[in-house]
Amino acid sequence: MARVIKAVGPPVLRDPLDDGFAALVRSITYQQLAGAAAAAVDVIARRSAGLMSFVERYRKMAELPPPSHSPAPASTRSTRRCVSTCRNRWR
């Protein structure tokens, strides 16, 4: 590398902010990207909060005691008729 620098000379780097218009465009672009990134992070945060809320509700539901599978009393006439129809139909 030293031979190349000796033969050609040191690299001349141009300051990217020399041009005022280029600096303005770069600044506006970065602001827009920052705004879009902030909006994306906000969406992710809201979705994560919703997911965690769902997980907590599901955990609470999962802690319920197991259901008891006992027959329900057929106290009314229409309920007894429905039970009778179902028994006759699926025997």
C-alpha positions in Angstrom: 0.0 0.0 0.0 2.9 2.3 0.8 4.2 1.9 -2.8 0.8 2.8 -4.2 0.6 5.9 -2.1 4.2 6.9 -3.0 3.5 6.4 -6.7 0.0 8.1 -6.8 0.0 10.2 -3.7 -2.3 10.2 -0.7 -6.0 9.7 -1.4 -8.0 13.0 -1.7 -11.2 12.6 0.1 -13.9 15.1 -0.6 -16.1 16.3 2.4 -19.6 15.0 1.6 -21.1 18.1 3.3 -19.2 20.5 1.0 -22.3 20.9 -1.1 -25.1 22.6 0.9 -27.9 21.0 -1.2 -26.5 17.5 -0.7 -26.3 18.1 3.1 -29.9 19.3 3.1 -31.1 16.2 1.1 -29.1 13.9 3.4 -30.6 15.6 6.5 -34.2 15.3 5.3 -33.7 11.7 4.3 -32.3 10.7 7.7 -35.2 12.5 9.4 -37.7 10.6 7.3 -36.0 7.3 7.9 -35.9 8.1 11.7 -39.6 8.9 11.6 -40.4 5.7 9.7 -38.2 3.7 12.1 -39.9 5.2 15.1 -43.3 4.4 13.6 -42.2 0.8 13.0 -41.0 0.4 16.6 -44.3 1.8 17.8 -46.2 -0.8 15.8 -44.0 -3.5 17.1 -44.5 -2.3 20.7 -48.3 -2.1 20.4 -48.4 -5.6 18.9 -46.1 -7.0 21.5 -48.3 -5.5 24.3 -51.4 -7.0 22.7 -49.7 -10.4 22.4 -48.6 -10.3 26.1 -52.2 -9.3 27.1 -53.5 -12.3 25.2 -50.9 -14.6 26.9 -51.8 -13.4 30.3 -55.6 -13.9 29.7 -54.9 -17.3 28.3 -52.8 -18.3 31.4 -55.7 -17.2 33.6 -58.2 -19.2 31.6 -55.9 -22.2 31.6 -55.9 -22.2 35.4 -59.6 -22.9 35.6 -60.6 -26.2 37.2 -61.4 -29.0 34.8 -65.0 -29.1 33.7 -67.4 -31.6 35.4 -69.1 -33.7 32.8 -72.3 -34.4 34.6 -75.7 -34.4 32.9 -77.7 -31.3 33.2 -81.2 -31.6 34.7 -83.9 -31.5 32.1 -86.3 -29.4 34.0 -88.5 -27.9 31.4 -90.8 -29.6 28.9 -89.0 -28.2 25.8 -85.6 -29.3 27.2 -86.9 -32.8 27.9 -88.3 -33.0 24.4 -85.0 -31.9 22.9 -83.1 -34.5 24.9 -85.5 -37.2 24.0 -85.3 -36.3 20.3 -81.5 -36.3 20.4 -81.4 -39.7 22.2 -83.8 -41.3 19.7 -82.0 -39.8 16.7 -78.4 -40.8 17.6 -79.0 -44.3 19.0 
